[in-house]
Amino acid sequence: MTSSANRWDYDVAVIGGGPGGSTAATALAQRGRRVVVLERERFPRFHIGESQLPWTNEILRTLGVRDTIAASGFIEKWGASFRGPDGPDERYADFRFARETPTPQTFQVLREKFDEILLRHSEKSGAQVLEEHRLTDAAFDSDGVTLSFSHNGSAGTMYEGIPRASGRRAGDIRMYTRPDMGWLWFIPLSDTVISVGAVIPQVVHRRESKATPEESLAHYLANTPAALSLLEGARRVSPARFDADYSYLATRMAGDRWVAVGDAAAFLDPVFSTGVMLAMQAGVEVAEAIDNGLRTGDVSARIFTDYEHAVRRRYHHFRRFAVGFYEPAFRKLWYSRPPLRSIFDAVVSVLAGNWRPSFVTRVLVEIFFAVVAAERVLLKIRGSRGAR
C-alpha cells in the first residue's frame, strides 16, 4: 500500500471500519496477520441502526469483546414487540423461548459507540487503524496489491418523554405496523432517550413525503394511530435523518486477492435487525478464508467460494422473513399466532438470529410458511368474491 510520502507492507488491507471490516481485521490480527484498516471517517460517527440480535453474542465472544460491550452501559434487550395498525393485537417475541438460542439477552446500542468499540478492539488486537483515510485506487499486479489513499478530515432521530414498558421488557424494541405495509420503530437507547423511525414503502413515500425529513417523520407518526399514545408527551431532541435503504445481493463477492464483506456484499431490509450480525459473521468467516489462503499461498477467487455460498444462504434464509413481513398473509398469521407454540418459537429463533437451525427447527419454519401460503390463497379467494 502506498501514499505520496509513506510506504507500508501488510498481509491484508481492510477498506472500511464498520462491524464487518473491524471484525475481519480483529480476527486476522488475532491469527498473527499484519492488518491495516482504512476508514474514510473519524470514529465515532453517526450510523443508523441500533437493535442487536442474541446470536451476535457468540461472535462478540469469539472476538473477545463481549465483556466490553456488556460493560458499556447499553440497554438490555430481551425481545421485540409488534403491534398491528389497530393497536390491541400485539405479538411479543420473547428470546427466552427462541429455539437453540444460547444467550437470549442482547443490547440496544448507539451504533456510533458500538462501532467505535469494535474498531478500537481491532487496534488492541494488533491491527493498524487509519481513520480519515479514503481509498482512491487499487492496483493489482504479480507482486501483490498497491493501494493509494487520500488523508482528509470528515465531519435516527431521538426523542425524550416516550413511555416504555417496565421490568425486563423496558429495553425491548417496539414495532408498529401500518396498513400501507410500512412500520415504525421505538428503540430505547438510555433511561430517557428513545430512537424513533419510520420505514415506508417507496410508492407511499413518493406520494406522501414532505419538504424536510422532520416534517415527513411527523406526518408518518401522526398517521399511525396505534402509536399516538406513546407520542403525547414526546419531545424530539435530535435532527431527523433520511436513508433510502433496500435489499440487495452482489452478483460477485470475490476475485483474485479481494473479497467483499458486510454491506459491500449484501444488504437486507432492516425490519428484523439482522444487518450487524450478518456483517460480523461474514467478517469472522472471511478472515479464516484469507488466513488459510495466505498460509497456502493461494489467494485466488476460488478460495472464497465456500464463504460466498454461506453469505448467500444466510441472506436468503432471513430475506423470506423480511419479504413476508410486508405481506398481508404473513402479518395475519403472525398476529394471530401460528397454530402450534413450537412453530412460533422456531420463527422467533430465526428472528433472534439463528442462521444454522437444526432439522426440527427448519421443519417447523417450513410449516409456518406453508400456513402463510394457504392464508395467501384464502385472502385471494375472499378478495375475488368481494370484487364480484
VEXDREN-2710 file (C-alpha; in Angstrom, 1 decimal):
% VEXDREN-2710
k/r/px/py/pz
1/MET/0.0/0.0/0.0
2/THR/1.5/3.4/-1.0
3/SER/0.9/7.1/-0.5
4/SER/2.9/10.0/-1.7
5/ALA/5.1/10.1/1.4
6/ASN/4.9/6.7/3.0
7/ARG/5.1/3.0/2.2
8/TRP/3.9/0.1/4.3
9/ASP/3.7/-3.6/3.7
10/TYR/0.8/-5.6/5.1
11/ASP/-0.7/-9.1/4.7
12/VAL/-4.2/-7.7/4.4
13/ALA/-5.8/-4.3/3.9
14/VAL/-9.4/-3.8/5.1
15/ILE/-11.3/-1.0/3.5
16/GLY/-13.9/0.4/5.9
17/GLY/-14.1/0.1/9.7
18/GLY/-17.7/-0.8/10.2
19/PRO/-18.7/-4.1/12.0
20/GLY/-17.8/-6.3/9.1
21/GLY/-14.5/-4.7/8.4
22/SER/-13.5/-4.4/12.1
23/THR/-14.5/-8.0/12.8
24/ALA/-12.4/-9.3/9.8
25/ALA/-9.4/-7.1/11.0
26/THR/-9.6/-8.3/14.5
27/ALA/-9.9/-12.0/13.5
28/LEU/-6.9/-11.7/11.2
29/ALA/-4.8/-9.8/13.7
30/GLN/-5.6/-12.4/16.3
31/ARG/-4.2/-15.0/13.8
32/GLY/-0.9/-13.1/13.7
33/ARG/-1.6/-11.4/10.3
34/ARG/-0.3/-7.8/9.6
35/VAL/-3.5/-5.9/9.0
36/VAL/-4.3/-2.2/8.2
37/VAL/-7.8/-0.7/8.2
38/LEU/-8.5/2.3/6.0
39/GLU/-11.6/4.2/7.3
40/ARG/-12.7/7.4/5.5
41/GLU/-14.3/8.9/8.6
42/ARG/-13.3/9.7/12.1
43/PHE/-14.9/7.5/14.7
44/PRO/-17.3/7.9/16.5
45/ARG/-19.5/8.7/13.5
46/PHE/-23.3/8.6/13.2
47/HIS/-24.8/5.4/11.7
48/ILE/-28.4/4.4/11.7
49/GLY/-29.3/1.1/13.3
50/GLU/-29.3/0.2/16.9
51/SER/-31.1/-3.0/17.8
52/GLN/-28.9/-6.2/18.0
53/LEU/-29.7/-9.9/17.9
54/PRO/-28.9/-12.6/20.5
55/TRP/-26.9/-14.6/18.1
56/THR/-24.4/-11.7/17.8
57/ASN/-23.2/-12.6/21.3
58/GLU/-21.4/-15.7/20.1
59/ILE/-19.4/-13.5/17.6
60/LEU/-18.6/-11.0/20.2
61/ARG/-17.3/-13.8/22.4
62/THR/-15.2/-15.2/19.6
63/LEU/-13.6/-11.8/19.1
64/GLY/-13.1/-11.3/22.9
65/VAL/-15.1/-8.1/23.1
66/ARG/-18.4/-9.3/24.6
67/ASP/-17.5/-8.2/28.1
68/THR/-16.5/-4.8/26.9
69/ILE/-19.9/-4.4/25.1
70/ALA/-21.8/-5.7/28.2
71/ALA/-20.0/-3.1/30.4
72/SER/-20.6/-0.2/28.1
73/GLY/-24.0/0.9/29.5
74/PHE/-26.1/-0.3/26.6
75/ILE/-29.8/-1.0/27.3
76/GLU/-30.5/-4.7/27.7
77/LYS/-32.8/-6.3/25.1
78/TRP/-34.7/-9.5/25.7
79/GLY/-37.2/-9.4/22.9
80/ALA/-39.3/-7.4/20.4
81/SER/-43.0/-6.4/20.4
82/PHE/-45.0/-5.9/17.3
83/ARG/-48.4/-4.1/17.1
84/GLY/-50.8/-4.1/14.2
85/PRO/-52.5/-1.0/12.8
86/ASP/-55.4/-1.3/15.1
87/GLY/-53.3/-1.3/18.3
88/PRO/-54.5/-4.1/20.6
89/ASP/-53.2/-7.0/18.5
90/GLU/-49.7/-7.2/20.0
91/ARG/-47.3/-10.1/19.3
92/TYR/-44.3/-10.4/21.6
93/ALA/-41.2/-12.3/20.5
94/ASP/-39.5/-13.3/23.7
95/PHE/-36.0/-14.5/23.0
96/ARG/-36.0/-16.7/26.1
97/PHE/-38.2/-19.2/24.2
98/ALA/-36.3/-18.9/20.9
99/ARG/-35.1/-22.4/20.0
100/GLU/-31.4/-23.1/20.0
101/THR/-30.5/-19.6/21.2
102/PRO/-27.7/-19.9/23.8
103/THR/-27.9/-16.3/25.2
104/PRO/-31.3/-14.7/24.8
105/GLN/-30.3/-11.3/26.1
106/THR/-28.7/-8.8/23.8
107/PHE/-28.4/-5.0/23.6
108/GLN/-29.9/-1.8/22.1
109/VAL/-26.8/0.2/21.1
110/LEU/-25.8/3.6/19.8
111/ARG/-24.1/2.5/16.6
112/GLU/-21.5/5.2/16.8
113/LYS/-20.4/3.9/20.2
114/PHE/-20.8/0.2/19.3
115/ASP/-18.9/0.6/16.1
116/GLU/-16.1/2.5/17.8
117/ILE/-15.7/-0.2/20.5
118/LEU/-15.3/-2.8/17.7
119/LEU/-12.8/-0.6/15.8
120/ARG/-10.7/0.1/18.9
121/HIS/-10.7/-3.6/19.7
122/SER/-9.2/-4.2/16.3
123/GLU/-6.3/-1.8/17.3
124/LYS/-5.9/-3.6/20.6
125/SER/-5.8/-6.9/18.8
126/GLY/-2.9/-5.7/16.6
127/ALA/-4.4/-4.1/13.5
128/GLN/-3.3/-0.7/12.4
129/VAL/-6.3/1.6/12.0
130/LEU/-6.0/4.7/9.8
131/GLU/-9.1/6.9/10.2
132/GLU/-9.9/9.8/7.7
133/HIS/-8.1/7.8/5.0
134/ARG/-10.1/7.3/1.8
135/LEU/-9.1/4.7/-0.7
136/THR/-8.6/6.2/-4.1
137/ASP/-7.1/3.4/-6.2
138/ALA/-6.2/-0.3/-6.0
139/ALA/-3.6/-1.7/-8.5
140/PHE/-3.2/-5.5/-8.8
141/ASP/0.0/-7.0/-10.1
142/SER/2.0/-10.2/-9.7
143/ASP/3.7/-9.0/-6.5
144/GLY/0.5/-8.0/-4.6
145/VAL/-1.9/-5.1/-4.4
146/THR/-0.9/-1.5/-4.2
147/LEU/-3.4/0.8/-2.5
148/SER/-3.4/4.6/-2.9
149/PHE/-5.4/6.8/-0.5
150/SER/-6.1/10.4/0.5
151/HIS/-5.9/11.7/4.0
152/ASN/-8.6/14.2/4.9
153/GLY/-11.0/15.2/7.7
154/SER/-14.7/14.4/7.7
155/ALA/-17.2/15.9/9.5
156/GLY/-32.3/8.3/13.7
157/THR/-34.0/10.6/15.3
158/MET/-34.0/10.7/19.1
159/TYR/-37.0/11.5/21.4
160/GLU/-37.5/12.1/25.1
161/GLY/-40.7/11.8/27.1
162/ILE/-41.9/8.5/25.5
163/PRO/-43.3/6.0/28.0
164/ARG/-41.8/2.5/28.0
165/ALA/-42.6/-0.9/29.5
166/SER/-41.4/-1.7/33.0
167/GLY/-39.2/-4.5/34.2
168/ARG/-37.3/-6.9/31.9
169/ARG/-39.2/-5.6/28.8
170/ALA/-38.1/-2.0/29.4
171/GLY/-35.4/-2.4/26.8
172/ASP/-37.4/-4.2/24.1
173/ILE/-37.7/-2.8/20.6
174/ARG/-41.3/-1.9/19.8
175/MET/-42.6/-2.0/16.2
176/TYR/-45.9/-0.7/15.0
177/THR/-47.1/-1.9/11.6
178/ARG/-49.1/0.3/9.3
179/PRO/-51.9/-0.6/6.8
180/ASP/-49.6/0.5/3.9
181/MET/-47.2/-2.3/4.9
182/GLY/-44.8/0.2/6.5
183/TRP/-43.8/0.2/10.1
184/LEU/-42.4/2.4/13.0
185/TRP/-39.7/1.5/15.4
186/PHE/-39.2/2.7/19.0
187/ILE/-35.8/1.7/20.4
188/PRO/-34.7/2.7/24.0
189/LEU/-31.1/3.9/24.0
190/SER/-30.8/5.2/27.6
191/ASP/-33.0/5.8/30.6
192/THR/-34.6/8.9/28.9
193/VAL/-33.9/8.7/25.1
194/ILE/-35.7/6.6/22.6
195/SER/-34.8/6.3/18.9
196/VAL/-37.9/6.7/16.7
197/GLY/-38.1/6.0/13.0
198/ALA/-40.4/5.1/10.1
199/VAL/-39.8/2.6/7.3
200/ILE/-42.2/3.5/4.5
201/PRO/-42.7/1.7/1.1
202/GLN/-41.2/3.7/-1.7
203/VAL/-44.5/4.2/-3.5
204/VAL/-46.1/5.7/-0.4
205/HIS/-43.1/7.9/0.4
206/ARG/-43.2/9.3/-3.2
207/ARG/-46.8/10.3/-2.6
208/GLU/-46.7/11.5/1.0
209/SER/-43.2/12.8/1.8
210/LYS/-42.9/16.4/3.0
211/ALA/-40.4/19.1/2.4
212/THR/-38.0/18.0/5.2
213/PRO/-37.2/14.8/7.0
214/GLU/-38.6/16.2/10.2
215/GLU/-41.9/17.0/8.5
216/SER/-42.1/13.6/6.8
217/LEU/-41.4/11.8/10.1
218/ALA/-44.0/13.8/11.9
219/HIS/-46.5/13.0/9.2
220/TYR/-45.9/9.3/9.3
221/LEU/-46.1/9.3/13.1
222/ALA/-49.3/11.2/13.1
223/ASN/-50.8/8.8/10.6
224/THR/-50.1/5.7/12.7
225/PRO/-52.9/5.8/15.2
226/ALA/-51.7/2.8/17.2
227/ALA/-48.6/4.6/18.2
228/LEU/-50.1/8.0/19.0
229/SER/-50.4/7.4/22.8
230/LEU/-46.7/7.0/23.0
231/LEU/-46.1/10.4/21.4
232/GLU/-48.4/12.6/23.5
233/GLY/-45.6/13.9/25.7
234/ALA/-42.7/13.2/23.3
235/ARG/-40.0/15.8/22.5
236/ARG/-37.6/15.4/19.6
237/VAL/-34.0/16.1/20.8
238/SER/-32.0/15.4/17.6
239/PRO/-32.5/16.1/13.8
240/ALA/-34.4/13.7/11.7
241/ARG/-32.4/11.8/9.1
242/PHE/-33.4/10.1/5.8
243/ASP/-32.0/6.9/4.4
244/ALA/-33.0/5.1/1.2
245/ASP/-32.4/1.5/2.1
246/TYR/-33.2/-1.6/0.0
247/SER/-32.3/-5.2/-0.1
248/TYR/-29.5/-6.3/-2.5
249/LEU/-27.1/-9.1/-3.0
250/ALA/-23.9/-8.6/-5.0
251/THR/-23.6/-10.7/-8.2
252/ARG/-19.9/-11.2/-7.4
253/MET/-18.3/-11.1/-3.9
254/ALA/-14.7/-12.1/-4.6
255/GLY/-11.9/-12.2/-7.0
256/ASP/-8.2/-12.8/-7.0
257/ARG/-6.8/-11.2/-3.8
258/TRP/-10.1/-9.3/-2.9
259/VAL/-13.3/-10.2/-1.2
260/ALA/-16.4/-8.1/-0.1
261/VAL/-17.8/-8.2/3.4
262/GLY/-20.8/-6.7/5.1
263/ASP/-22.8/-4.0/3.2
264/ALA/-20.3/-4.3/0.3
265/ALA/-21.6/-7.8/-0.3
266/ALA/-25.2/-7.6/0.7
267/PHE/-27.8/-5.5/2.5
268/LEU/-31.1/-6.8/3.9
269/ASP/-34.2/-4.9/4.9
270/PRO/-33.7/-3.8/8.5
271/VAL/-37.0/-5.0/9.8
272/PHE/-35.6/-7.8/11.9
273/SER/-32.2/-6.1/12.7
274/THR/-30.0/-8.8/11.0
275/GLY/-27.5/-6.3/9.4
276/VAL/-24.8/-6.1/12.1
277/MET/-24.9/-9.9/12.9
278/LEU/-24.7/-10.8/9.2
279/ALA/-21.8/-8.5/8.6
280/MET/-19.8/-9.7/11.7
281/GLN/-20.4/-13.4/10.9
282/ALA/-19.1/-12.8/7.4
283/GLY/-16.1/-11.0/8.9
284/VAL/-15.2/-14.0/11.0
285/GLU/-15.6/-16.4/8.1
286/VAL/-13.7/-14.4/5.6
287/ALA/-10.8/-13.9/8.0
288/GLU/-10.5/-17.7/8.2
289/ALA/-10.5/-18.0/4.4
290/ILE/-7.9/-15.3/4.0
291/ASP/-5.7/-16.7/6.6
292/ASN/-5.8/-20.2/5.0
293/GLY/-5.1/-18.7/1.6
294/LEU/-2.1/-16.8/2.8
295/ARG/-0.8/-19.9/4.6
296/THR/-1.1/-22.0/1.4
297/GLY/0.0/-19.2/-1.0
298/ASP/-3.3/-19.2/-2.8
299/VAL/-5.5/-16.1/-2.5
300/SER/-7.3/-16.5/-5.8
301/ALA/-11.1/-16.2/-6.1
302/ARG/-11.7/-19.9/-5.7
303/ILE/-10.7/-20.0/-2.0
304/PHE/-13.7/-17.7/-1.3
305/THR/-16.3/-20.0/-2.9
306/ASP/-17.5/-21.5/0.4
307/TYR/-17.6/-18.1/2.0
308/GLU/-19.7/-16.6/-0.8
309/HIS/-22.1/-19.6/-0.7
310/ALA/-22.5/-19.1/3.1
311/VAL/-23.3/-15.4/2.7
312/ARG/-25.9/-16.1/0.0
313/ARG/-27.5/-18.9/2.1
314/ARG/-27.8/-16.6/5.1
315/TYR/-29.2/-13.8/3.0
316/HIS/-32.0/-15.9/1.6
317/HIS/-32.6/-17.6/4.9
318/PHE/-33.5/-14.2/6.5
319/ARG/-34.9/-12.5/3.4
320/ARG/-38.0/-14.7/3.2
321/PHE/-39.0/-13.3/6.7
322/ALA/-38.2/-9.7/5.7
323/VAL/-40.2/-10.0/2.5
324/GLY/-43.0/-11.8/4.3
325/PHE/-43.4/-9.1/6.8
326/TYR/-44.7/-6.8/4.1
327/GLU/-47.3/-9.3/3.0
328/PRO/-50.9/-9.4/4.5
329/ALA/-50.9/-13.2/4.8
330/PHE/-47.7/-13.3/6.8
331/ARG/-48.8/-10.5/9.1
332/LYS/-52.2/-12.1/9.6
333/LEU/-50.7/-15.4/10.8
334/TRP/-48.0/-13.6/12.8
335/TYR/-50.6/-11.6/14.8
336/SER/-53.0/-14.5/15.2
337/ARG/-50.1/-16.7/16.3
338/PRO/-49.2/-19.9/14.4
339/PRO/-51.3/-23.0/15.3
340/LEU/-48.6/-24.6/17.5
341/ARG/-46.4/-22.9/20.1
342/SER/-43.4/-24.8/18.8
343/ILE/-43.8/-23.2/15.4
344/PHE/-43.9/-19.8/16.9
345/ASP/-40.8/-20.5/19.0
346/ALA/-39.0/-21.7/15.8
347/VAL/-39.9/-18.5/14.0
348/VAL/-38.7/-16.4/16.9
349/SER/-35.5/-18.4/16.9
350/VAL/-34.8/-17.1/13.3
351/LEU/-35.7/-13.6/14.4
352/ALA/-33.2/-13.9/17.2
353/GLY/-30.5/-14.5/14.5
354/ASN/-30.5/-18.3/14.2
355/TRP/-28.8/-18.8/10.8
356/ARG/-28.0/-22.5/11.3
357/PRO/-31.2/-24.0/12.6
358/SER/-31.5/-27.7/13.4
359/PHE/-33.5/-30.1/11.2
360/VAL/-36.5/-29.9/13.6
361/THR/-36.5/-26.1/13.6
362/ARG/-36.2/-26.0/9.8
363/VAL/-39.2/-28.2/9.5
364/LEU/-41.2/-26.0/11.9
365/VAL/-40.3/-22.9/10.0
366/GLU/-41.4/-24.6/6.7
367/ILE/-44.7/-25.5/8.3
368/PHE/-45.1/-21.8/9.2
369/PHE/-44.5/-20.7/5.6
370/ALA/-46.9/-23.4/4.3
371/VAL/-49.7/-22.0/6.5
372/VAL/-48.8/-18.5/5.2
373/ALA/-49.1/-19.8/1.6
374/ALA/-52.5/-21.3/2.5
375/GLU/-53.6/-18.0/4.1
376/ARG/-52.4/-16.2/0.9
377/VAL/-54.7/-18.3/-1.2
378/LEU/-57.7/-17.7/1.1
379/LEU/-57.1/-14.0/1.0
380/LYS/-57.1/-14.0/-2.8
381/ILE/-60.4/-16.1/-2.8
382/ARG/-62.0/-13.7/-0.4
383/GLY/-60.8/-10.7/-2.4
384/SER/-62.2/-12.1/-5.7
385/ARG/-65.5/-12.9/-4.1
386/GLY/-65.7/-9.4/-2.7
387/ALA/-65.0/-7.9/-6.1
388/ARG/-68.0/-9.5/-7.7
END
